[in-house]
Amino acid sequence: MTTPIGTQGYVPQLAVGAGNPEAAKYGKLWAMPEYRETAPGELMATTFLKQVHPNPKSKVIDFGCGTGRGALALAAFGDLDVTMIDFVRNCLDPEIQQACETQSHMLRFLKADLEWPIPVTTEYGYCTDVMEHIPPEKVDQVLDNILQAARHVFFSISTVDDIFGAKIGETLHLTVQPYSWWLMQFARRECVIHWSQELSSAALFYVSAWQRVERVVDGGLLNETNEAIRENVRINCAAGWQQVRPHERNDQEVMILGGGPSLPQFLEEIRRQKAAGLACVTLNGVYGWAFEQGLFPVTQVMVDSRAFNARFTKPIDTRNLYLIASQCHPSVLEGLPKDRTYLWHTMFDLIHDLVEPHYPAMWPVYSCTTVLNTSMLLLRMLGFGRFHLYGCDSCLGPEQQHHASAQPENDATVAIPVSVTGGRIFWCHPWMAAQAQQFIELIKFLGHEIEVAVYGDGLLKAILDAGAEASVLAHEGE
């Protein structure tokens, strides 16, 4: 993510979006003093503040900021933290350029093209006198980019032809459509229309395209067919592995190590905790990382049913404890010590007929979408309830990395912005968003049964800090 440099309040020009032919047109226009006499963003600032009621210090993107006077009004009268975006730098009035230097804590400029994904995300967006200037074939892309970058966006869109373009022999309003047409664009994206108004020459909207995470991660993120899962269970249950059994509650503290980007920064703390006697539970690929760091013995927990996960139990160490879901691919279990390996069962409605002939008495674990949440339920059944979560970020890292160590099968996954109560936004893969939503439900359901501490600065930590009352929302994109 690009950030301001120095005290100038400017962000370096992005490589994407360079060469837009419209930029040359507006570079010429902003050099004409008469073009900047009227600033629609400045005129609409009070309407935005009246309809939105943003909390002081809230972050806002001014999309297509023009002179910047609208952004300054939002910062001054709303006490807001505003990032201005435009694709030409000479659009800003001289006094706004000065304000970017003297008041960079509340006002900054980013040169970027709205036809490309916006490199920042905020709770609120402000877009006035912009959409009518977009070529018709680019409207969908620009609208999607704006709606993805801010959870709630205020639009003021002209519905009439421009006048000023004739001075340079150009048409400025390229997409002139009525209120009803713009309303349809938001409806197609299943936007929530917080407020709208049709004026004689403009259409005003305050909308959100962000949805509850459950709608984005439709279907529970199953990554294997039911038939393949059942075949894994059939083979594993017939192989004579012992299974887990419930235990009485104990007071032992447990470290759960997830593969999130923040994990390496806590290595020395994890070493100290382990030396102090805390049990160490690794999830999936963290097993190999723990081996490299000399953290064995550990308890390895796995639930994913795909064959490539076999590498997550190698190298085998007979000091370790292996808790492997019966739905895992049989190759995951190859070579594991019989006396140190236990099966456990989830997705019970799907597999119970295959489990019962081999384990007449069994204790299924409720199925969550990810190994982290499911592992806490499993460990609670085994008597543990005091958890320290390291590397359990449930979001991408500052360099957009998805795991602390290489996991190439996730490299092509599309990231989506996710917001929690309070407006903070994280970039996540869909499975991370699903994990965060279920984490909230898990904490609410087991809050009296477990104690959880999350380390780092990720999405799960933000949720826990908010008292597990956060709403997790995401923008799926197009």
N, C-alpha and C positions, 0 to 999 in steps of 0.2 A: 504494500500500500504506500502511495506517495505521500510524503509529509512536508510541511513547510520547512524552509531552510533559513538559517540566520535569524535576523529580526525583521526581514523585509516583508513577511506576510505573503510571499509568493511561493508557489509550488513549481518545480521545474516543468518545462513543457514535456508532454508525453509524446512518444514516438507515434502511437496510434492516432489516426485521424488526420495526420498531416496531409496537405494537398487537397482539401475540400475546396472545390471551386467557389462555393458560396463565401468562404472566408475572405477571398480577395474583394468580393463585392462589399462586404461589410467593413473591411479595412478602409476602403475608400469612403464609405458613408460616415464612419466615425471620425474621419478627418475633417468633416464638414460641421462647423459649430452649430448650425441650425438643426441638424439631425438629433442633437442631444438636448434640445430645448425642453422636450416633453419626455418624461420617464414614467411609463405605465407602472413599473414596479414600485415607484415612489407613491403613486396615487392609490395603489391597491394595498399598501402596507397596513393601513388601519382596518381594512376589511378582513385581511388575513388574521390579524391579532384578535379581532372581535369574534370570528368564527372558530378559530383554533384554540385560543386560550392556552398557548404553550407555557410551561413552567419557565421561570427565569433560568438562564444559562443553558437552555435546551439547544441542541445543535440543529442547524437548518442549512440546506443547500439551496442557493439561489441559482436555478438552472437558466442559463442565458441571461446573465445579470445586466448586460448593457452598461449603462453609465455607472452602475453600482449604487445609485442613490436609494434604490429600494432596499438593498441589503443594509445600507447604513441606517435607514429608518427602522428596520427590524432590530438591528443591534442596539440602537439608541433608545427606542421607545418600548421595545419588548424585552430588553436585557438578554438578547439571544446571541449565540455563538454561530456566526454565519460564514460559510464557505461559498464564495462566488465562483461560478463557472461560466466561461465563454470561450469561443474558439479564436478570438482575436484579442490581443492584449491592449490595443489602443482604444478599446471601448470605454475604459474607466475614466471618469472625470479626474482632473488633477488632484482635487481634494480627497477623493476616494483612494487614489494611489498613496497619498500621504497618510491617510488613516490606516492603510495596510501596514505601514511602517510603525506608526505611533500607537496603534491599537490592535496589534496582531493577535492579542489574546481573544479578540472577539470578531475580527474581520480579516479574511485572507482571500487571495485570488488563486484560482487554479485554471490554467489554460488547458482546455480539453474539448473534444468534439462530442456532442451529444449523440452522434450516430454510432459511437463506440461505447462499450460498457464503461460506466462511471467508476472511477477508482476509489471513491469514498462512499460511505453509507451513513445515513442519519435517520433520526426519528421523523423529521419534518422536511418537506420540500416546498419550494416556492417557485412557480413557473408562470411568468406573466409576459405577454407579447412575444411568445416564442413559437408555439405550435403552428400558427398560421404562416410562419416563415419557412417551415420545413417542406421540402419537395414532397408531393403526394406519395411517391414510391418509398420514401424514407420515414413516413409518419409512424408506421407500426414499430420500426426498430427504435426510433427515438422515444416513443411513448413507453415501450417496454423497458428501455434503459432507465428512464426517469422513475417509473413505478417500482423498479427493482431497487434503486439506490436509496429511496426514502420510503418509510413505512406509511406516512400520511402526506399527501401532496395537494397543494392549493394551485389550481390552474385559472388563469384569466386568458381567454382565447378570443381574438377578434374574429367576428363573423362577417366582416365587410372588406371590400377591396382597399388597398393602401392608396395613399395620395403622393407620398414623398418620392417613391421610386422613379416617377417621371423625370425628376431633376437630374438623374444619371442615366436615363433611358433603360431602366430595369423595372421588373415587377418584383415587389418585395413580399407581398402576401401570396404565397404559392398554393396554399391549401385553404381555400375560403369555403367553409361549410357551416350550416346552421347548428344551433344548439342541439337539435335532435340527433344529428349525425355524430357529434362528439359524444353525446350520451350513449349512443350505440357502441362506440369504441370502448368505453369503460365497461359497458354491460358484457361485451364479448369476452372481456378479461375477468369477469366475475368480480369486479371491484365492488367494494362497499361504498355507496355514495353517502358520505356524512352530511353533505349539504350541496345544493346547487341553485343557480339563479340564471334566468335568461334575461339579458338586457337588450336594448335596441341594437347595439352594435357589438356585443360581446357575450360569451358564455362563460359562466363562473362555476367551478366545481371544486369540491374538497373531498378527496377520495382516498381509498386504500386498496391495493391489489394484494395485500398480504393476507394469508389464510392460516387457520389453525394447522399446526404441523400434521395432524392426523389426515388432512386432505392431501397434503403434499406427498406423504409417505403411504400412499394408498396400498392396502393389501398386506401390510406388516413386514415388507422387505424380505420376503422369502427368497433365498438365493439358490434353492435346489427344489426339484420337483418332489411331490409327495411320494411318488413311486420310488425315487432314489433314496429318500429318507427311510422309507419302510424296508427297503432292501438292506441298508446299513444296519438297521435295528435287528432285522432277522439274523444276520450273520453274527453280529456282536453278542447278542443274547444267547446264541447257541454255542458260543466259544468258552463258556464257563467262567467268565469274569465275576468277581464278587461285586456286590452293589452297596451303595451308601445306605446308612440307616440313621434315623433321627437320634440326636443326643440332647441331654439336658443343657440348659443355658449355662455358660461359663463367663468369666470376666476377662478372658485373654484378649488382648488387642491384636488386630490383624492388619497388616499392610496389603492392600490390593494394588498391584502395579499394572496399569493400563499402558497402551502403546502410544499415548498422545505426545505431541511435540515437546511438552514441558518436562517429560520424564528425566532426561539427562541432567537437568539443572538441580535435581534433588538427589543425585547419586550418593553424595557423602552423607546426607541426612538419612537416606535409606540404610546405608551401612551402619550408622550409629544406632538406628532403631532396631536393626537386626541383631547387632551385638548386645543390645539391651534385652533381647529375648522376644521381640515381636515376631510372630509367624509371618512368612512372606509368601503371598499368593501371586502368581503370574498368570496373565491372560494371553492366550494365543501367541503372537510373535514375540512378546516380551520374554518368553522362555529363553530364546537364543541370546537376547540382549543381557539377561541376567547371568547366563553362562559366561559370556565374554567379560562381565564385570566381576566374576568370582563370587556371586551371591548365593550359589547353591549351598545347602539344599533348599528347595522351594516346593510349593504345592502348585502344580500346573492344572488350570481349569480350561476345558475346551468344550464348545457346543456346536461350532460350525460343521456342517455335514459334507463339505466339499473335499475332494481328494488332495488338492494341493496343500492342505493344512497338515499333512503328514510331517512336514519339516518342522512343525512347532512342538514336536516331542523328541527332537534329535538335537544334540547327542543324548542318549539315554544315560541316566545316572541313578543307580539303585538306591541312593540316599533320598531321592525325591519321592513325593507322593503325587500320583496322577489321578485326577478326577475327570473322567472323560464321559461326556454324554453318550448315551447309547446310539444316538443318531449320527455320531461322527463316522467318517469313512473308516472302514476296517484297517486301512494302512496306517492310520494314526496310532493304533494300538499295537502294531507289529513290534515285537521285541521288548515291550514294556514288562517290568517285573510283576508277576502274578500277585505277589504278596503286598505290593505297593500301588496297585492300580484298582480303581473302583469305577464301576458304571453308575450313572444316575440317569433319570428319565424325565424328559420334558415333552411337550406336544402330545400329552397323554391320550387325548381323544383320537389322535391319528394312529397311535402305535400300541395301545393297551392290549389288543388281541395278540400281538407278537411277543409282548413282554410276559404276560401272565403264565404261559406254559413253563417258563424257566424261573420266574420269580413270583411265586404265588402271593407272597407278602411284599409289597413294594410301596414306595413313598415318592410319588411324582412331584416335580418342582414346576411351579407355574412358569409358563413360557413367556419370556420377554423377547424383544426384537434383537437384543445384543447380549454378548457374553458378560459384560459388566453388571447389568441389572440382574440377570439371571444368576450370576455367581453370588451376589449378596443374598438372594433368596436361598440358594443352596447352602451357603455358609451359615445362614441363620438356622436352617434345619439341623445343621451339624453342631449347633450350640454356640456359635460365635455371633456377636452382635455389636462389637466395637471396632469400627473400620477406619483406617487411614487410607485415603485414595490418592495415589501418586500417578501422574501421567493420564489421568482420567479427565481430559479437557472437554471432550465432545465438540471440538471445533478445530479449525485449522490454526496453525501457528502463525507468527508474524510474517514469515516468509511463505505462507500458504502451504506449508508442509502438513501432510495428514497423519504421519506417524513419526515416531522418534527414530526408527530404523527403516530400511528399505522394505516396502510392501507394494511391489509394482502392480499387483492386480487392482489397486485403488487409484492408480495414477490418472486414469482417464475419467474418473467420476466427476460430474459437474457439481460445483459448489453453489450453494444458495445462501443469501443473507438471512439470519435468524435474529429476532428481537425478543428480549425479555422485558418484564415490567421495569419501568424506569428509562427505557429507550435505548439501552446499550445494544449494539448490533455485533453479531459474530458471523463469520463465514463458516459454513458447515457443509459436509456431504449429507445427503438425505438420511443415511443411517444414523449420523450424529444427531440430527434434529429429532429423529424418532427416539433415540436413546435419552435425550434431554427431556422430552415430554413424559416418557415412562419413568424417568428418575423422579420427576415431580410426583407422579402418582404413587411410586414406591415409597417415597419419604412420607407422604401423607398417610399411606396405608400402614406402614411399619414404624412410624415415628416414635411410638411408645416402646418399640421392641429393639430398636437399633440406635447406635450413636455413630454419626458419620462426620469425618473431617475431610474436606477436599483441599488439596494443595495446588498452587499455581494461580493463573489468572484467566481460566477458561470459562466456558459457558456453564458447566456444572457448578463451579465455584460461585458464579454470579447468581445462579438459581438458589443455592444454599444460603448465600448472604441475604437474599430476599425472603428468606423464611419459607422456601418452597411454595410461595404463593404466586410465583410468576406465571404469566401466560406466555407460552412459546409460540411465536408466529414465524412464518417463513414466506418468502416469495419464490415461487417455483420457476418463474421465467417462462420463456417461449421456446 
